[in-house]
């Protein structure tokens, strides 16, 4: 369900970018809007994707784990009462401040912009999304912690529908300002698709019976679980998110003195190149509440298994996408954007940037996945912010000469270098954190996957240059990339350690859950410590009695709000 809706949102995002490119091209007006779009991009990372989720999903997971402890008040409702009004007031004031300070923001972000007045107007319109995105992030975190993924998966579909519809209606009188109005409209729609579901959850949330002893939540550290907005608790998460999104600020700052269109080429290339990363992180978005709930219940082994599996699966998805992007970048840009005001020179420039961006996609995915290990526990850690800061410094140091000698391509290369450095630092430090993942084993698996991706890229490139029609070239290149990648993995001397994705998906279907809920014949039979059934169905001597695993999760699942395991 989440995969399908994520794909719909991604496709609509491409349609949105196609409309922007076709109507406004890659000139000074589009650059002005993209500078203003920095505000919603920054707010989205901080308030929806990173900080809000990394703070609130563990908080709601701990509140759900504490249900049934005999508390007179529902911990979930108490958490909402203690945080939502304060959050709304804070971000509302921040939105007003951004509207007033729009001229200063534009000057700071892009001092060399040809049309700063247009950028100021667009910034004032997009600044309204700070409030709406905060509410969106709050609803998404609460719903995911409750195991409700459908409304959060619909938010970017609603967002892009709002932008596209507003551009089509207001393009003639308002020009590129219509896109800025669309950002504000899309933010409101994102709230509307989630708020009813959250209200229903809060109204109907019955307190379940107490969980088994091994699944009872551990005592909180310092009694801080209910005070998630205390500065000392949220500061590490906010610092990480700010550093991560600041890479975009550095890019646009360095690109603003370049010829008109450089910011637009960076934007279009980034939006397309990052689609594989968005789809790969979908796995981690769905499993993050499971990891947080497992840690709240003291089950570190389940959390570790789930994180390691998701990291490898996410790497497979992103490397397949990155290999396709690198192999067929000019043909992809030609299909998506080359029409209207977007010409052949824009296609060449955007494709060159896109290929370099794709080199950092594995690092982007690893950062998004690994940081959840650090922020799943009760007290967030400062190490991710320090690692992200080191990557940001690397981006800035490499970006200055890169922009001077290679333009937008040099800026994209600096981005890939910085985010890859951050990913390496997070992977090296992960084994010391709350989820003790095996960094050496993961590193070996990632290197094997990267080598297969490099070979697949070469095969896809040969197909893309040998075929004339762009659509056919991209399709054949994608098939070649997938075939070579999977063939190399299958022929690897060691098993890659990846679980079967179809089997994992099947385990979560209603049919499979009903089947697991019914005891098998072996489970219903009296226990015999001396014998256990073999794979062929015949009794075979057991080395030792199999201990009873009360409610052992299949595939590493942890119950979200169901009380006792069935």
N, C-alpha and C positions, 0 to 999 in steps of 0.2 A: 504494500500500500504506500509506504513512504517512498519507495523507489519510483513508483509510477507518478506520484504527485511531484516529487523532486524533478523528474524528467520533464513534466509539463511546465513547471516553473522555469526550468532552464531553457526550454524551447521558447517560451514567451519572452524570456530575457534576450534571446537572440533576435526575435521579432522586434523587440523594442530597440535594440541596437541597429538593426537594419533600417528601421524607420528614421532613427536619428541620422544615420549615414546618408540615407536617400534624400531626406528633406533638407538637412543642414550641412552635409558633407563633412570635411575634416579641416575647416578653416578657423578663423578667429572667433566667430560666434559659438561654434561648438566647443572650442577651447574654454571660452568664458563659462559656458554651462558646466563643463566638466570640473572646473575649479570649484564651482558652487556645489557640484555633486560630491565633492570631497566630504561635505558635512554629513549627508545621509550614509555614505560609505563608512565613515568613521563611526557614526552612531550605530550603524548596523553591526559592526564588529564588536563594539563596546557593549551595546545594550541588548543584542539579540543572540549573536553567535558565540561570544566569548565570555565577557565579564558577568553578565546577568545569568547566563546558564551555569557557568562554573561556580557561582556563588549560591544560586537559588536551588539548582537541582539537588546538590547534597543536603541543603537545608530542608527542603520538602521531603527528601528521602528519609532523613532522620526523624522528621515529624511523623511520617507514616509508620516508621519502624516503632515509634514510641506509642502508637495507638494501641489500646488494649492493656496498658499498664495500670489501669485503674484511675487515671486522671479524670477529674471532674469536667474539665474543659477539653474539647478536641484540639490536639496540638496543631493540626493543620489550619484550622480557622483562627486559632490564636496567632499563628505565624503571619497569616494574611492581615489580620487587624494591626499587628505591630509593625508591618513593613510597607504595605501598599500606600497608605496615606502619606507617609513620610517620603517615599520614593516619588510619588506624583508631585508633591510640592517642590521637591528639590529639582527634578528635571524640568518642571514647568518654568521655574525661575531661570534655569540654564538656557532654555529655549528663548525666553525674552531677552536675555543678555546677548545671545548670538545674533538676534535680529538687530539689536541696537549697534553691536560692534561689527556688523558686516563689512564696512569699508576697511577696518583694520585687519580683519581676517583675510580679505582678498589680497591686501598689500603684503601680508606675511606669507601667504601661500604661494603667490605667483607675482613677484614684483615686476617681472618683465612682460606682463600680459598686455596685448594691444588695446583691448576694450575693457578696462576695469569697471566702468559704470554698469555695463550689462552683467558682469559677474556679481556685482554688489546686489543688483535687483534679484538675480536668481538665488543668491545666497540667503537673502531674507525670506524668500519663499520656501526654500528647502530646510531652513532652520526649524520650521514647525515640526519636522519629523522627529526631533529629539524627544518630545513628549510622547508621540504616538509609538515610536520604536521602543521606548522604555516600557510602555504598557504591553506591547507585543512580546517583548522578551520575558516579562513577568508571567504572562499567561502561558507562553510556550514552556517555560521551566516548570511551572506548576502542573501543567497537563502531562508533560513527559514523565515527571516523577510519579504521576498517577497511572502511568501506562497508557495514556491516550495520545496517540501519535498522528491521528488523522487531521485535526484542526491545525496543529503546528506545521504539518507538511504542506498545508494549503496557503501559507502566508505569502510566499513569493509569487504564487500564481495571482493572488489578489493584488499584490503590489504592482506587478507588471501590467495587469489588466487596467489598473487605475492610471498608470503612466501612458500606456498606449491609447486608451480612450480619450484622455485629456488632450494629448497631442493632436489626435485626429479632429477633435472638436474645436480647439482653440489655436491651431497652427496659423491660420490666416491672419487673425488680428494681432496675435501676441508673438509670433515667431518662436524662437528657441525658449522664450520664457514659459511657453505652454508646457514644456518638459518639466520645468521646475514646479509649476502648479501640479503636474501629474504626480510628482514625488509626494507632495502633501496629501493629495487625494488617495494615493496608494497606501500611505501610512495609516489613514483612517480605516480603509478597507481591511488591512491586516488585523487591526484590533477587532473589527466586527466579526470576522470569521472565527475568532477564538473565544471572545468574551462569553457568549451563551453557554459554551461547553464547560468553561471554568465555573460559572455560576451554578450549573447543574451539579457538578462534582462537589462543590462546597455545600450545597443544600442537601444532597442525598448521601453524603459521606458518612455511613454508619461506622461506628467504632468496632473493629473486628475483635474476636477473642484473642487472648494472649498467645504469642508465638511460642514454639518449642524453646526450651532453654538455650540450645546452641544457636538459635537465631535471634535471641534477645539482643537489642542494641547495647553496645558498650557504653559505659559512662562517658559523658561528654567531658572534654578537657576544659576545666576552668568554668564550666557552666555557661559557655558562650553560644550554645546551639541556637537559642532564641534571639540572640543579639547579632544577627548577621550583618547589620549595617554599621557596626562598630568599626571605626576607621582602621584599627589594627588588623581586623580580619579581612576587610575588603581591599585594603591597599595593595597586597601582592597581586591579586587578580586584576585590579584596575591598572596597575603599573605594567603588567604583562600585555594587556590588551592595548594600552596606549602605545607601547613600544612596537607591537606588531603592526598596528595600523599606521604608525608613523613612517613605515616604508613607503606608503603611497604618498605621504606628504613630501618626503625627500625626492621621490620621482618627479612630482609635478613642480617642485621648486627648481630642480635642476633642468627641467625641460622648458620652463617658461621663457628663458632667453633664446631658445632655439627657434628656428623658423616656424611660422604659423602652421599648425597641424601636428606638431610633434606630440603634444599632450593627447590629441585625438588618436594618433597611431598607437601610442602606449595603451590607451584605454581600450580600443577595439581589440588589440592583440591580447591584452590581459583577460578581457571578458571571455574570449573564446578559449584561450589556453587553460584557463582555470576551471573549465567545465568538468574535465575528468577529476580534478581535486574535489569539487563540490559533490560529485556522485560518490567518490570513495569515502569522504568524511560522513556521508549518510549512515554508513555502518556504525561509526563511532557515536553519532548523534543518538541513534536508537539504543545503543548498548550503554551509554554513559549513565543513565539512571540505574541500570542493573548493577554496574560497578559500584556506584555510590551506595546503593542499598546493601550490596554484599559487604562493603566495608563497615557500614553502620551495624550490620549483624555480626561482625567479627569474622567473616568468611573470606580471608585473604586469598586462599587458593582459588576459589571461584573467580575472584576479581582478576588475579594474575592470568588465569587461563583465558578469560574472555578478552583481556587487553591484548595478549600476544596473538591470539587468533585474529582479532579485528585488525591489528597492525599489518599482518601479512596479507590478509584479504584486501585491505585498502591499498596496499602497495601494488598488488596485481592489477586492480582497477585503474589506478592512476598511471602506472607504467604503460599499460595498453593504450590509454588515451594520449599520453605524452608522446609515445612512439608514433602514433598516427598523426598527431599535430606536427611533429618535426618532419616527418616524411612527406606530408602533403600540404604544408602550410599555404603556399601560394594558391593552390587550387581551392582550398577551403575558404580563403578570404575572397577569392573570385566568386564563388557560389553565394556566399553570404552577403557581401557588401558592394560588389562592383556594379553599381547602377546609380542613376541620378547624378548627384554631386560628387560621388565617390568614384574617382577615376583609376586608371591603370597604375599611375605613379603611387597613389595611396595604397593600392593592393601590394605593390612590391615592398614599400616601406613597412606596412603592417605585418606582412608575412615574415620579414627578416626579424622584427621584434618578437613576433610570436614564437619563432623557433628558439630564440634565446630564453624567453620566459619559460618555455616548456622544460628547460634543463633544471629548473628549480622546483618543479611540481612535486617530485618525491619528497624534497625537503619540506615544502608547504604542508603536504599530507602528514608527514611524520610529526611536525610541530603540532598540528591540530589534534592529532591522536594522542601523542605522548603527554601533552599538557594536562589531559584529563586524569592521568595517573597522579599528578602532583596536586590537583585541586579536588579530588574525590573525598579526601579525609575531612575531618572536622575543622582543622586549622590549615588554611592555604599556606604554601611555602613561597619564599622569595627566590628560590633558584631559577624557576622559569623566567621571571622578569629579568634576572641577571643574564641568563643565556640569550634572551631576546634582545637585551641591550647590547650585548657583544655583537650579535648579528646586525643590529642597526648601525653600530659604529663601522662595521665592515662594509655595509652598503654605502654609507656616506663617504668613507675614505676612497673606496673604489669608484664611486659614482662621479666624483668631480673630474678626474682625468678621463673616465669613460665617456661622459657627456662631451668633454672638450674634443676628443679625438674621434669618437664613433657615434656621437649623437644619441638618439633614442636607443639604439642597439646597445651602446655602452651602459646606459642606465639600466636596461633590462638585465644585462650581465651582472651588474653590481647587486641587483635585487636577488638573483639566483644564488650568488655567492653568499650573501648575508643570511638568507633563510636556510641554506644548506649547513652553514656553520652552526646556526641555532639548533637545527635538528640533531647534529652530531653531539653537541653538548647535552641536549636533553636525553638522548639515548644513553650516553655514557653515565649520566647521573641517575637514571631511572631506577637502578637496582637498589639504591639507598633510600628510596622513598616509600610511601605508604603501600604502593602496589609493587612488590619486588619482582619486576619482570627480569628475565634473563637476557641481559644486553648482548652478551657474546653470541648466543643462539640467534637472537633477532638480527644482529649485524650480519651474520653469515647468510641467513635467509634473504636479507635485503640485497646483499651483494650479488647473490645468485640471480635474484629477480632482475636487478639492474643490468647484469651481463646479458640475460635473455632479452631484455628490452632494447639494448643497443643493437644486437643482431637483428631483431625484428624491425627496428627502424631502417636499417639498410635495405632489407627486403621490401619494405613499404615504399621507400624512396625510388627504387628501381621501377616499381610498378607505376608510381605516380608520374614519372617523367616519360615513360614509354607509351602512355595512353593519351589520346587527344582530348576527348570530351571530359570536362572537369568533373561532372557528377560521377561518371564511370571510373575515372582515375581515383577519386577519393574512395569509392566503394571497394575497388580492387585493392587499393593500398591498405585499407582497414582490414580486409580479409587476410591479406598477406601478413600483416603485423600480428593479427590474432593467431593465425596458423603457426607461424614460426615461433612465436612466444610460447605457446602451449606445447609445441613439439619439443622445444629445448627443455622446458620444465619436466616433461615426461621422460626425457632421456637423461636427466641429471643423475649422477652417481648416487646421490642421497635423496631420500624423499624430502620434499620441500617443507613438510610439516603443515601444509594447508589442509584444513578440513574440507570435506565435501560440502560445497555451498548448497546444492539442491537438498542434501540430507538435512543440513542445518535449517534451511527454510521450511522443510516439511515438518520438522519437529515442533515448529511454532504454529502450525495450522490447527484449527479447532478439532479436526478429525484425529490428528496425532495426540493432542492433549487429552481428548476423551479416551483414546486407546491406552494412554499411559495411566489414566486415572483408574482403569479397570485392572485388578490384579491378574497376572498371568497364572497359568496352572502351577508353574513352579513356585510362584510367590504364595499361592493359596495353600500349597501343600505344606505339611509340617516340616520344619527345618531339620536337616540331617547334617550335623557338623562333619561327618566323615566323607560325604559324597556331595558333588555338585554336577549339574548337567554339563556335558560337553557341547561343542558347537554342532555336532551331529545329532543331538537329542538323546544320546546314551549317557548313562551315569559314568563318570570318570573320577578317579580318586583326587581329592583336593589336598593341596599341600597344607592348608590350614583352614579353619572355619572362616567363611566369608562374613565379616561383621555386618550387622544390619545398618543400612544407611537411611536414617529417617528422612524421608522427603528429599532424597538426593536429587539435585537438579540434573535434567538432561540437557546437555549442551551448555551448561554453565548458567542456567537461568536462576534468578532469585525472585520469589513472589513479590509483587509490588504492593498490592493492598488487598490481599486475600486472606489474611490471618494465617491459620495453620495450612501447611501443605497437604494436598490431597493425595 
